[in-house]
Each structure stands twice: as C-alpha cells, then as structure tokens.
Amino acid sequence: MDLKTAASAIPKNMRPLTLKLSYMVIAACGEERGFPVNPPELYAFNALVNHLELTEDQRELAVKAAKRDLKATSNIWSRLRFRLTKAFEGDDS
C-alpha cells in the first residue's frame, strides 16, 4: 500500500497520534543505530506527514509530544511499545 492510500485510511482523529508515533519510530531507529535518520526514511516520514493532511499546529504539537515522550525515558523501545499498544487497544482492524 502506498503512503497516500495508507494515510487516507487513518481516521482523522487518529492522524496526530500517527504522526507522533511515526516520529518516535524514526527518532528511536536513528538513536539505536547511533546516527541520524537516513534520507529514504526521512523522505517516507515527510511524505506520510504531507498525506495526513494535518494543520501546521497539529504537526508541531505532535512532534513536540513525541520529543517530550522520547526525553521522558531512557528505554525508548519500551515507551514506544507502550504507546503503540495503547493506540491500538480495542482496534479490530
């Protein structure tokens, strides 16, 4: 599935959370490997952001929330797993 199709399938009320979790994933992956996010990952992230059709304020708030969550814990993967689990609780899709 392409990113545009995937983004359009995400309910509008879940799109800010999707952006937040996406940011956390690419940030955690870069930190885990010890170097910044590579260009293809950054391109995919930016394409997803554009297809989510969020306002600039929604984008800024989601990224700030992601950065705050990432700073709040030394175990990024545990925190990310927790956030993903909470996001998909009760989701039948």
Contacts in CASP RR format, 6 or more apart in sequence:
PFRMAT RR
TARGET T0000
AUTHOR 0000-0000-0000
METHOD contacts of the structure
MODEL  1
MDLKTAASAIPKNMRPLTLKLSYMVIAACGEERGFPVNPPELYAFNALVN
HLELTEDQRELAVKAAKRDLKATSNIWSRLRFRLTKAFEGDDS
1 9 0 8 1.000
3 44 0 8 1.000
3 47 0 8 1.000
3 48 0 8 1.000
3 51 0 8 1.000
4 47 0 8 1.000
4 51 0 8 1.000
6 48 0 8 1.000
6 51 0 8 1.000
7 15 0 8 1.000
7 18 0 8 1.000
7 48 0 8 1.000
7 51 0 8 1.000
7 52 0 8 1.000
7 53 0 8 1.000
8 51 0 8 1.000
10 18 0 8 1.000
10 52 0 8 1.000
14 87 0 8 1.000
15 52 0 8 1.000
15 53 0 8 1.000
15 54 0 8 1.000
15 58 0 8 1.000
16 54 0 8 1.000
16 58 0 8 1.000
16 61 0 8 1.000
16 62 0 8 1.000
17 62 0 8 1.000
17 87 0 8 1.000
18 48 0 8 1.000
18 52 0 8 1.000
19 48 0 8 1.000
19 49 0 8 1.000
19 52 0 8 1.000
19 54 0 8 1.000
19 58 0 8 1.000
19 59 0 8 1.000
19 62 0 8 1.000
19 63 0 8 1.000
19 66 0 8 1.000
20 62 0 8 1.000
20 63 0 8 1.000
20 65 0 8 1.000
20 66 0 8 1.000
20 69 0 8 1.000
20 83 0 8 1.000
21 66 0 8 1.000
21 80 0 8 1.000
21 83 0 8 1.000
21 84 0 8 1.000
21 87 0 8 1.000
22 45 0 8 1.000
22 48 0 8 1.000
22 49 0 8 1.000
23 45 0 8 1.000
23 62 0 8 1.000
23 63 0 8 1.000
23 66 0 8 1.000
23 67 0 8 1.000
24 66 0 8 1.000
24 69 0 8 1.000
24 70 0 8 1.000
24 76 0 8 1.000
24 79 0 8 1.000
24 80 0 8 1.000
24 83 0 8 1.000
25 80 0 8 1.000
26 37 0 8 1.000
26 41 0 8 1.000
26 42 0 8 1.000
26 45 0 8 1.000
27 37 0 8 1.000
27 66 0 8 1.000
27 67 0 8 1.000
27 70 0 8 1.000
27 76 0 8 1.000
28 70 0 8 1.000
28 76 0 8 1.000
28 77 0 8 1.000
28 80 0 8 1.000
29 37 0 8 1.000
29 41 0 8 1.000
30 36 0 8 1.000
30 37 0 8 1.000
31 76 0 8 1.000
32 76 0 8 1.000
32 77 0 8 1.000
37 45 0 8 1.000
49 59 0 8 1.000
54 62 0 8 1.000
69 79 0 8 1.000
69 83 0 8 1.000
70 76 0 8 1.000
70 79 0 8 1.000
72 79 0 8 1.000
73 79 0 8 1.000
END
